[in-house]
Amino acid sequence: MSLLYKPDWDQVKPRFMAWWAREEIEGPLLIVHAPREKPLIQVPPPPADPTPEQRWLDIEYRITAAEWQFAHTYYAGDAFPWFDTNLGPGSLAIHLGSPPHFDHTTVWYGRAFGDITTAQIPPFNPDEKYWKVNTEMAQQGMEHFRGKALVSFPDLIENLDTLASLLGIEQLLTALVDHPEHVHRLQEDVLERYFDYYDAFEPLIRDEDGGTVFSAFHIWGIGRTCKLQCDMSCMISRKQFEEFVLPYLEAQCERLDNTIYHLDGVNAIQHLDAVCSISRLNAVQWTPGAGQPHAGDPRWYPLYRKALEAGKGILALGVPPESVQPLVEALGTRGVLISTWADSPEEADELVKQSRKWRRQA
């Protein structure tokens, strides 16, 4: 399948599948975006100054904005275009009753429960207001971008992060000590509800190869592809992570085909060993957090090596172009996925060309 905005997509797909399997490929898996001086095709710009609600909920606006971005972006190496269906980072909470507050750059989730001892996770509701918006967005996106770009899976989010939205962070932290049995009860229900929504959405965006895209992380794979996380892990001990998080991540991985864990923040590094112990987990993505060096900085090389030595692939997002080669020479190419940028299509192509020659330094 060729895509208007990614003519060599058929050559990229086998490289992604080799990365998931940690098989050797030529160079690292390298995603490079660059601006086009002239758009690939002439498309209308999106309306200026959208309201926060339009930014997230107006399907016509979302499609127009995405098309304009695709036309003005050069996708080099293993980069590819995808239409983002996100309703914010953690939209499962909305479908479970959290009142959303839409901002221009993100979505905030209000509390849905006041008392964890009486809280109940509601059943799957295909008629929930925002779920209907999300599924309609996927359907229209698949129709509009057929032969042009792929359509992504929304960032539902799971685990303690969803409970934190529903209950409030302080209330959940207290409950881990005072009401652990209710945390487990709700965790079990959140896991099942996650898959109720996942299983309903995934067929809508499945491509003709049986592949799926997860938004924001630039990942594609044949089968059920998804990012997992627990940003709440920055606030809990290793023992609590192993009790309240790890079993549910393991259960989640058992029901997915291609999985990557989003490790976010220096306080989450303590849980890397536990994350890498999940046999069905394929890869780890590292986000250093505010005030820290970028993901390609040498201080993070030991973290990446630990994940690779545990048999996991790694994803380094937002690595400056000048830091890509040192990162590859430090880690090698097997299981390594890097996202970067260039100032022009010519520079992007040259970076990709050079990357195919790089090898790990002894």
C-alpha positions, 0 to 999 in steps of 0.5 A, a space after each residue: 500500500 502506497 500513501 500519498 504522503 509516504 510513497 515508500 510506506 511499503 518499504 517501511 512496514 517490514 522495518 517496523 515489524 523487525 524492530 518489534 521483533 528486535 531483528 537486525 535491520 539496516 541502520 536504526 529505525 529512524 523517524 525524521 520530519 522536515 518542513 516542506 518549502 512548498 506543500 506536496 499538494 495545495 490544501 486549505 489551511 484550518 480556521 484560525 484561532 479555534 476554541 479549545 472545544 473545536 481543537 478537540 471535538 470538531 471533526 472537520 477542523 481536525 481533518 483539515 488541520 491534519 491534511 494541512 500538516 501532512 502537505 507541509 511535512 516531509 516524512 523521511 526514513 521510517 516516518 509516516 503520516 497518521 491522523 490523530 484521533 486523541 481526545 486528550 491524554 487519558 480519554 478513557 477517564 472521560 468515557 468512565 464519567 470524568 468531566 473534561 476541561 478542554 484546553 488549547 494544548 491538552 485536556 484535564 479530567 475532573 473527579 468522578 468519584 468521591 469515596 473509593 469504598 463505594 466507587 463503581 466503574 461504569 459499564 461500557 457505553 457505546 452511546 456515551 457522548 464523547 465516545 460517539 465523537 471519537 468513533 465518528 472521528 475515526 470513521 471519517 478519518 479512515 474515509 478521508 485519508 484512505 490512500 493518503 495517511 493512516 489513522 491512529 488509536 486514541 490515548 485512552 490510558 489505563 492503570 492507576 493513571 485513569 484511577 487518579 483522574 477518576 478519584 483525584 491523585 491525593 485520594 488515590 495515594 491515600 487509598 493505596 495505604 488505607 483501602 488497597 482492596 478497593 484499589 485492586 477492585 477498581 484496577 480490575 474493572 478499569 482493565 476490563 473497561 479499557 479492553 471494552 473500548 479498545 476492542 470496539 475502536 481497533 477494528 475502525 482504524 485497522 489498515 489493510 495489512 491488519 496493522 494499527 497506529 498508536 498516536 504520539 509515539 509514531 509506532 505502527 505494527 501488524 496486530 494490536 499495537 499500543 502504548 502502556 504507562 503509569 505516570 503515577 509510578 513517580 509517586 509510589 515505591 517499588 513495592 507498591 508498583 509491584 503490587 498495584 501496577 505490575 500485575 495489570 500491565 502484565 495482563 494488558 500485555 497478554 491481550 495485545 500484540 505490540 506493546 511499548 511502555 512509556 517511562 516518564 520522569 526520573 522518579 520512575 526510573 526505579 521501576 525500570 527493572 520491574 517493567 523489563 520483567 514483563 515477558 510480553 512487553 516489546 519496548 520501552 520509551 523514555 521521557 526525561 521530564 521537565 528540566 532534564 536533558 533531552 532523550 538522546 543525552 549520554 546520561 540516559 545511555 545506561 537506561 537504554 542499555 538496561 532495556 536492550 539487555 533485558 530483550 526490549 526495544 527502545 524508543 528515543 523521542 525528540 533527539 536533536 539531529 546532532 545527537 542521533 549518531 552518538 546514540 546509535 554508536 553507543 547502543 547499536 541498531 538492533 531494537 533502536 528507534 529514534 525520532 528526530 528532525 531536519 531543517 529540509 527534505 534534503 537534510 532529512 534524506 542525508 541523515 537517513 542515508 548516513 544512519 544506514 552506515 552507523 554501527 556501535 563503537 567497540 
